[in-house]
Amino acid sequence: MSEEKNPAAVELGRRGGKKGGPARAAKMTPEERSESARRAAKARWEKKRQQEEESS
């Protein structure tokens, strides 16, 4: 089932995401940014491990 996405909606979401990340980071303390980055890195590594386990 190949459903095409509405290009206008995709662009609108992309704009919000491009603005939201930096705005959120600007409001965080350095400690909060560090913790957020740590959680993101951990999630990326977990995702990679799961993909490797599935392919084995």
N, C-alpha and C positions, 0 to 999 in steps of 0.2 A: 504494500500500500504506500504509494508515493504521494504525499500531500505537500504541495508547494506552500511555502510561507509567504505571507503578504510582505513584499519588500518595504513598504512604508512602515509597517509595524516593527519589522526587524531593525530598521534604521532608528526608530524612536527608542527602542529598548537599548540599542547600542549606545545612543547618546546619553541615556540615563546612567548606564553602567560606566561610561567614561568619566562622567561628572561625579558619580557617587563614591567611587573608590578614593580618589584624592580628597574629597570633602570629608569623608569618614576618617581618613588618616590624619587630616589636619586637626580634627577635634580630639584625637587620642593623645594620651601622654606617651612619652618614649617607652615606658614600661608596657603600656597596653599595646603599642605597635609591635614591640618585640614578642609579646605573647601571641598576638594574632599571627605574626609571621611564623612563629614556632609551630602553631597549630596547623597552618597552611602547609608547611613543609612536611609535617608528620602525615597529613592527609594525602599528599602527593606520593610519599613513599609507600604508604599502605595501599594505595591504588595500584602502584607499580607492582608491588608484591603479589596482589591478588591476580593481576593480569599474567604474571609469570607462572603462578600456580595453575591457572586455568590452561595455559598453553603447554604445560608439562605433562 
